[in-house]
Amino acid sequence: MNNAYNISDFSAHLFWDTNKEQLDFDLHSAQIIQQVLEYGLMSDWLLLQKIYSPQKIKETVLKLRDLDKVTLNYRDWE
């Protein structure tokens, strides 16, 4: 994971209901990945790929219980 990024680098609408200062890229990776995949812009997706490895994104997605079918079928990381 690349620590050169901040949560505020993502689109503001992604984490409107969360205290951004408390989000940690390691501890909250599932929440961050899910929000970006479901509601993010292409720029958010590209940033996500710089922060997390393709393997980490894939492992996280496969563990999510409520990811919508459209998002689950997007396979740009393979």
Helices and strands as residue ranges (DSSP letters): G 7-9, G 12-15, G 20-22, H 29-39, H 42-51, H 54-63, H 69-72
